[in-house]
Amino acid sequence: MARHQRKKKGRPVSGWLVFDKPKGMGSTDAVSKIKWLYGAEKAGHAGTLDPLASGMLPIALGEATKTVPYVQDGAKVYRFAVTWGQERTTDDLEGEVTKTSDLRPGEAEIRAAMPKYTGVIMQVPPQFSAIKIAGERAYDLAREGETVEIPAREVEIGRFDLIEMPDADTAVFEIECGKGTYVRSLARDMGRDLGCYGHISELRRTEVFPFTPEDFVTLPELEQAATPVSPPMSEEGQEERKPRPGPAEWAALDALLLDTGAGLDCLPQVTVSDDTAARIRLGNPVIVRGRDAPVEADEACAFAHGRLVAIGAIEAGMFRPKRVFAG
């Protein structure tokens, strides 16, 4: 007896939603909510953001999930406040206080310490992090009371600015950094170097390359788009609980999405015709045309009428697809 293919749940909507995650919401919860709102088959995010943090959480739907690794590798910008005088188990407000100090650094001391944390540096992730130690998440071990040795790893901080010092206990910074950088570790290590201890008291991610703050979509904007024009009423005339959005709401929700290829600014791009796009989608290599087209590239992407067709390699003037996308 032939096995029946399992029917996919949801609709085949694709694109990027650059979500402005509110404080208190987990990244997984955010993805689940947006997947539900859109009735999407697939959804995923490009880089976890702690519940205590707010800001940019790029969420990929459908075909865009194939491009998540390219966005995960992109540079990120964070603005954060460090509160001096206390070190905590989680290196942020959630944890228990483990060390205290009455010392407070002045502006000159802080600025003198900052160059050490610019460029390629070695950084030890927080005890409460998603790093795996012997197959287990560090935060699971930490919650069980274990102190684990987490090896230092190389991260890159391209820009590190002191924005303001609103009071003696607090300094506000902004950094641009590469993949895998922990801002909580930065606060912890600076506090130790300055002899006053410190932890993150406010954290917001403002950019994940190639997305910018202009791309932000807030939770109220999503909820407004998902609200039926005429809310269903019960027999008593009361509004019923919000139903799942349907075709009438999807048009407004879909208008908030960026194209599937929006996360691929890091790759060389070639433009192809509809006929050529059809051949690429069948897995066929094609000649790359155009004066500015690259002759060689380990990775590149092909677009037709602004829509992503495929990611592949360019060898000797031929585009060879490796991963194709639905039209």
Phi, psi and omega in degrees: 000129182290140179280135178281135176291135182292130181286133179288140177267135178102175181256155185277056178277139182227148177148179180251134170248117181270088190279132173270089186292127177284156176298140178098345179261132177284156181297319179294321178297321180296316179297317181298317181296316183288324175299320179292314180301318184274350184060035189278149175292315185225149176204150177197163181245161182251069177113112182299144174235125182304150177305324181287346180267154174240172172114207195288117174233094179292126182244125181262135176245143173057234184299333181295340179298337178290342183257004183305316182303328181290324179283322178302326181280352184287157177295150182232149177241130179236141168245132186210154176251135174251128174260124182274159173105346180217136167253141184234159183302325183262357184065017173216189185295338186289331190275172177278147179288129181246333180216146178226160178206146176269352179289146175225129183282145173273172182301318182297319179295317181296313181296325179293331181278337189295322182302332179299336185253019179246141183094206179274120183229164173263133184223136176266120178299158179296156175301320177267082178215171183273006178301139179268130176240114182052041175085356180244146178293138181302321182291333176291318178294319181296321180294334178276003177091005180276141171257118186249149176275111178257120182294146176293149177222160185280128174227166181233128175245109186279329181216138181218110184240141170270117185272310181197164174232086185297333176203176184296335183272349193226141172227138180251129183236166170222134177230152167245125189218167179268181182301140173087002180282133176255115178294326179299322178294323179299315179297316180300310185291321177296319179299321178292316180298323181277354177074016184238352185065161182188161177209161179285128177247347177205136181213128178222129175266120186259340180212145168224108184304136008265012183277153182232169179303336178295341181272353185304139169235125183269165178298316177300324178295320178295314182294325177295316180295329183271358183278124177299145179300317177241099181301139179298142182245147175279175180297333180278000180085008179268147176295135178276168177302143184306125176281166175295136179303146178235194184309326181294327181268334184301325181299317179291321178293316182297333180293343180273354183273148168266159183298153179309323182275005186295340182268009188251027178298342181284348184254149170300145183236141175236146179256133182232162178279171178298319180297316180293321178300319180298320179293319179298318182295341175273000178093009183272140173287151180224156176286134178274122182249161179112141185299325184265003183291135179292149179273327180225138173195129179297324177221136177207168178229149180250135179236146172231121182053039178079002180254136182293131180255313185194159167249136181197196179245151174249118181231122179051042177078009178246133174271121181247109184293140175247327180218120183255158184235145181297147181283000000 
